Amino acid sequence: MITVTRIGKHIGAEISGVDLTQPLSDDTFAEIAKAFFDNEVVFFRNQKITPAQQVAFTKRFGILEQHVRKESRLPGFPEILVVSNLVDHYGNAIGAQDAGRFWHSDLSYKKEPSLLSALYAVEVPVKDGKVLGDTNFTSTTAAYDALPEAMKQRLQGLKNVHSYRYYRNKNALAQKEDAARGGRVVQEHALTEEQLKSVPDVEAPIVRTHPVTKRKGLFINEAHTSAIVGLPQAEGDVLRNEICQHIIKPEFQYRHSWQAGDLLLWDNCAALHKANFDYDLPQRRLMYRTTVRGSVAV
């Protein structure tokens, strides 16, 4: 029997009593799925799963995506994106080194944006006994519920443009600014024009109805939203920034402190997340991410 312990006010819960190395009955999986959609972010501690087991478990939620960043996929498991600051014997990055710099939901720039992501902690960075590299999550459904009625009416029917090309340019600029300040330097593989064309810009409603829970949430984020359809760029930028700042108010957030063996799932239709880069080598961080395809945002 599983136990679900709510941690955050609006988002975040621990599921215990589950060993993900063992087969799960349909009833147990249904309990896990319910807990996931009820809490928007859930995690399991002390799991010792293989990449194949992670793929098999998350595949029960739906079709798995293969990330456009081919160079960061786990060899032998194209469904797994490696998120890590580690390098190989030649000094080359083995995965995405700065994934999650900005608040975002995974693959929001796809025609069928992600339903959920699952991140497994193989190694976590520790310095002087303190675990670093926390991840922040925030509930876009709670944020929507808290909006004034006038703002809800203003946003109803508005669409925003989600752009991977916009994100890549924004991220590259931030990396240069970090390096100029003498801060963290990361390796970034340049994507080919073919790769970029495989993820063209898409329009999605700012107010989205969740495909499973039917709750309304705010489907907009600082990483991928390049414009608001029908508004002049400057006016759209002001509105985007206002909404994004509202979404990340502390009362809507849950901050996860990682342990090796954690498997954490988040709902990309109902939550945004952001990484914390308070670590660097020799503190090692190695994570494996699987991502489940969702449906067209409506």
C-alpha positions in Angstrom: 0.0 0.0 0.0 1.4 3.4 -0.9 1.5 6.4 1.3 1.2 10.0 0.0 2.6 12.8 2.1 1.8 16.3 1.0 4.7 18.7 1.5 4.0 22.0 -0.3 0.8 24.0 0.2 -0.2 23.8 -3.4 2.3 21.5 -5.0 4.7 18.6 -4.0 4.3 15.3 -2.2 6.3 12.2 -1.3 5.1 8.8 -2.3 6.5 6.0 -0.1 5.9 2.3 0.1 6.9 1.7 -3.6 9.9 -0.1 -5.0 10.2 0.9 -8.6 12.6 -2.0 -9.4 9.6 -4.4 -9.0 6.6 -4.8 -11.3 3.7 -2.6 -10.3 0.1 -3.8 -10.5 -2.4 -1.7 -12.5 -4.1 -0.8 -9.2 -0.8 0.5 -7.6 0.1 2.4 -10.8 -3.4 4.0 -10.7 -2.8 5.1 -7.2 0.5 6.6 -8.2 -1.0 8.4 -11.2 -3.8 9.9 -9.0 -1.3 11.1 -6.5 0.8 12.6 -9.2 -2.1 14.6 -10.9 -3.5 15.6 -7.5 -0.1 17.1 -6.3 1.6 18.1 -9.6 5.0 17.2 -8.3 5.7 13.8 -6.6 8.9 12.0 -5.6 10.1 8.6 -4.5 13.2 8.3 -2.3 15.8 5.6 -2.2 15.2 4.1 -5.6 17.9 2.0 -7.3 16.5 1.8 -10.8 18.3 1.2 -14.1 17.8 3.4 -17.2 15.6 0.6 -18.6 13.4 0.6 -15.5 13.0 4.3 -15.6 12.0 4.1 -19.2 9.5 1.3 -18.5 7.9 3.1 -15.6 7.4 6.5 -17.2 6.3 4.8 -20.5 3.2 3.7 -18.5 2.1 7.4 -18.6 2.3 7.6 -22.4 4.7 7.9 -25.3 8.2 9.0 -24.5 9.9 11.9 -26.3 13.4 11.9 -27.7 15.0 15.3 -27.1 16.2 17.4 -30.0 19.6 17.6 -28.3 20.8 14.3 -29.7 24.3 14.8 -28.2 22.9 14.8 -24.7 20.9 11.5 -24.9 22.0 8.6 -22.9 23.8 6.0 -25.2 21.5 3.1 -25.8 18.5 5.0 -24.3 17.5 7.7 -26.7 14.4 8.5 -24.5 16.7 9.6 -21.7 18.2 13.1 -21.6 21.4 13.3 -19.5 21.4 16.4 -17.2 24.9 16.7 -15.7 27.9 18.9 -15.2 30.3 15.9 -15.8 32.7 15.6 -18.7 34.3 12.5 -20.4 38.0 11.7 -20.6 38.4 14.2 -23.5 36.8 17.0 -21.5 33.5 16.9 -23.4 30.2 17.4 -21.6 28.3 14.2 -21.3 24.9 15.9 -21.1 23.0 19.2 -20.8 25.1 21.3 -18.4 22.7 24.2 -17.7 19.2 22.8 -18.4 16.6 24.8 -16.4 18.3 28.1 -16.1 15.0 29.9 -16.6 11.5 29.1 -15.3 9.8 26.8 -17.8 7.8 23.7 -18.5 9.5 21.0 -20.6 8.9 21.0 -24.3 6.2 23.7 -24.1 7.5 24.7 -27.6 6.2 21.5 -29.2 2.9 21.1 -31.0 2.1 18.4 -28.4 3.9 19.7 -25.3 5.0 17.3 -22.6 2.5 15.9 -20.1 5.1 15.0 -17.5 8.9 14.6 -16.9 10.7 12.2 -14.6 14.1 13.0 -13.3 16.3 10.4 -11.6 19.2 11.5 -9.4 22.2 9.2 -9.9 24.7 11.6 -8.2 24.0 14.9 -6.3 26.5 17.6 -5.6 27.6 18.0 -1.9 29.9 20.6 -0.4 30.8 20.7 3.3 28.0 18.2 4.0 25.4 20.3 2.3 23.5 19.1 -0.8 23.4 21.6 -3.6 21.5 21.9 -6.9 17.9 22.1 -5.5 15.1 22.5 -8.0 12.2 24.9 -7.6 8.7 24.1 -8.8 5.7 26.4 -8.9 2.0 25.6 -9.4 0.5 27.4 -12.5 -3.0 26.2 -11.5 -2.8 27.7 -8.0 -1.4 30.9 -9.6 -4.3 31.0 -12.0 -6.8 30.5 -9.2 -5.3 33.5 -7.3 -5.5 35.9 -10.2 -8.0 38.8 -9.9 -11.1 38.2 -12.0 -10.3 41.1 -14.3 -7.0 39.5 -15.2 -8.6 36.1 -15.8 -11.0 37.8 -18.2 -8.2 39.7 -19.9 -6.2 36.5 -20.5 -9.1 34.3 -21.7 -8.6 33.7 -25.4 -5.1 35.2 -25.6 -2.4 33.0 -27.0 1.4 33.1 -26.6 4.2 31.9 -28.9 6.5 29.2 -27.5 9.8 29.2 -29.3 12.8 26.9 -28.8 14.9 29.2 -31.0 14.1 32.1 -28.7 15.1 30.0 -25.7 18.4 29.0 -27.2 19.3 32.7 -28.0 18.2 33.8 -24.5 20.3 31.0 -22.9 23.4 31.8 -25.0 23.3 35.4 -24.0 23.0 34.5 -20.3 25.9 32.1 -20.6 28.1 34.9 -22.1 27.1 37.3 -19.3 28.0 34.6 -16.7 31.4 34.1 -18.3 32.1 37.8 -18.5 31.4 38.1 -14.8 33.9 35.3 -14.1 31.1 32.9 -13.2 30.1 29.4 -14.2 31.2 28.4 -17.7 29.4 25.6 -19.5 29.8 23.7 -22.8 26.9 24.2 -25.2 26.6 22.3 -28.4 25.4 24.5 -31.3 22.3 23.0 -32.8 22.1 22.6 -36.6 19.5 24.5 -38.6 17.9 21.1 -39.3 17.5 20.5 -35.5 16.0 23.9 -34.9 13.6 23.5 -37.8 12.3 20.3 -36.3 10.8 22.3 -33.4 9.1 25.3 -35.1 7.4 28.0 -33.0 3.9 27.1 -31.8 1.0 29.2 -30.5 -0.8 28.0 -27.3 -3.4 29.5 -25.1 -2.1 31.4 -22.0 -5.0 29.9 -20.0 -4.8 26.2 -20.5 -7.2 23.5 -19.4 -5.4 20.4 -18.0 -6.0 17.4 -20.2 -6.5 15.1 -17.2 -7.6 17.1 -14.2 -9.5 19.8 -16.2 -8.1 22.5 -13.9 -7.2 25.8 -15.5 -3.6 26.9 -15.4 -1.2 29.5 -16.9 0.6 28.0 -19.8 3.3 30.7 -20.3 6.9 30.9 -19.1 10.0 33.2 -19.3 12.2 30.6 -21.1 10.1 29.8 -24.1 7.4 32.5 -24.5 8.7 34.9 -27.2 5.5 37.0 -27.8 1.8 37.3 -27.0 -0.2 36.9 -30.2 -2.0 40.1 -31.3 -0.1 42.5 -29.0 2.7 44.8 -29.9 6.0 43.3 -28.7 6.6 45.8 -26.0 3.1 45.5 -24.6 3.2 41.7 -24.8 6.6 41.6 -23.0 5.1 43.7 -20.1 2.1 41.3 -19.8 4.3 38.2 -20.1 6.6 39.4 -17.4 3.7 40.4 -15.1 2.2 36.9 -15.4 5.5 35.1 -15.0 6.3 37.1 -11.8 2.9 36.2 -10.4 3.4 32.5 -11.1 6.6 32.3 -9.1 5.3 33.9 -5.9 6.6 31.9 -2.9 3.2 30.7 -1.8 2.8 28.7 -5.0 6.3 27.0 -4.8 7.9 23.8 -3.6 11.7 23.5 -3.5 13.1 20.0 -3.8 16.4 19.1 -2.1 17.7 16.1 -3.9 19.1 12.8 -2.6 20.8 10.2 -4.7 18.1 7.7 -5.6 15.3 10.2 -5.9 12.9 9.8 -8.8 10.8 13.0 -9.1 7.9 13.5 -11.5 6.4 16.9 -12.4 3.3 17.8 -14.4 4.3 20.1 -17.3 0.7 21.1 -17.8 0.4 22.4 -14.2 3.8 23.4 -13.0 7.0 25.4 -14.0 10.4 24.6 -12.7 13.8 26.1 -12.4 17.3 24.8 -11.6 19.7 26.2 -9.0 23.3 26.4 -10.2 25.0 26.8 -6.8 27.5 24.0 -7.5 30.4 23.3 -9.9 33.0 20.6 -10.3 34.4 18.9 -8.3 30.9 18.7 -7.0 29.3 16.1 -9.3 25.7 16.1 -10.5 24.3 13.4 -12.8 20.6 13.1 -13.6 18.5 11.1 -16.1 15.3 12.6 -17.5 12.5 11.0 -19.3 9.6 13.0 -20.8 6.1 11.9 -21.7 4.4 13.4 -24.7 1.2 15.2 -24.0 -1.6 16.7 -26.2 -2.2 19.9 -28.0 -2.7 22.7 -25.5 -6.3 23.9 -25.3 
